[in-house]
Amino acid sequence: MKAIEKYHLINDYLLELIKKGNTGTPEELCQRINVTERTLFRYIEELKLQGEQITYCRRTQSYVLDNLN
């Protein structure tokens, strides 16, 4: 699999988990998608640059979309 294909697959999966509010903590999410914490933050930042309003909810311990709350 090419790197760009892997990037898009992870990006799509990450956005799906965020929409469901089912990411878990950053540490858990890193293990789930097999990336480092720094790489996870880069993915999230990229999604934000694409217009997604992502925040971390401490109560549910998950990343969520602001526009769904």
C-alpha positions as CSV (number, residue, x, y, z in Angstrom):
1,M,0.0,0.0,0.0
2,K,1.3,3.4,-0.9
3,A,1.9,6.0,1.8
4,I,-0.8,8.3,0.5
5,E,-3.3,5.5,0.5
6,K,-2.5,4.6,4.1
7,Y,-2.8,8.3,5.0
8,H,-6.3,8.6,3.5
9,L,-7.4,5.3,5.1
10,I,-6.3,6.4,8.6
11,N,-7.7,9.9,8.0
12,D,-11.1,8.6,7.0
13,Y,-11.1,6.1,9.9
14,L,-10.1,8.7,12.4
15,L,-12.8,11.1,11.2
16,E,-15.4,8.3,11.5
17,L,-14.3,7.6,15.1
18,I,-14.4,11.3,16.0
19,K,-17.9,11.6,14.5
20,K,-19.1,8.7,16.7
21,G,-17.3,10.2,19.7
22,N,-15.6,6.9,20.1
23,T,-11.8,7.6,20.0
24,G,-10.9,7.1,23.6
25,T,-7.9,8.9,25.1
26,P,-5.1,10.1,22.8
27,E,-3.0,7.2,24.1
28,E,-5.7,4.6,23.4
29,L,-6.3,6.1,19.9
30,C,-2.6,6.0,19.1
31,Q,-2.6,2.3,19.9
32,R,-5.8,1.7,17.9
33,I,-4.5,3.3,14.7
34,N,-0.9,2.3,15.3
35,V,0.7,5.8,15.2
36,T,2.7,7.9,17.6
37,E,1.1,10.6,19.6
38,R,2.8,13.3,17.5
39,T,1.5,11.7,14.3
40,L,-2.0,11.5,15.8
41,F,-1.9,15.3,16.6
42,R,-0.7,15.9,13.0
43,Y,-3.7,14.0,11.6
44,I,-6.1,15.9,13.9
45,E,-4.5,19.2,12.9
46,E,-4.9,18.3,9.2
47,L,-8.6,17.5,9.8
48,K,-9.0,20.9,11.5
49,L,-7.4,22.6,8.5
50,Q,-9.9,20.8,6.3
51,G,-12.7,22.6,8.3
52,E,-13.5,20.0,10.9
53,Q,-14.2,21.5,14.4
54,I,-12.6,18.9,16.6
55,T,-12.1,19.2,20.3
56,Y,-11.3,16.8,23.1
57,C,-14.0,16.1,25.7
58,R,-12.6,15.3,29.1
59,R,-15.9,14.0,30.4
60,T,-16.3,11.3,27.7
61,Q,-12.5,11.0,27.1
62,S,-12.9,11.2,23.4
63,Y,-12.3,13.6,20.5
64,V,-15.6,15.0,19.2
65,L,-16.9,17.3,16.6
66,D,-18.0,20.6,18.1
67,N,-20.9,21.1,15.6
68,L,-22.5,17.9,16.9
69,N,-22.6,18.9,20.6
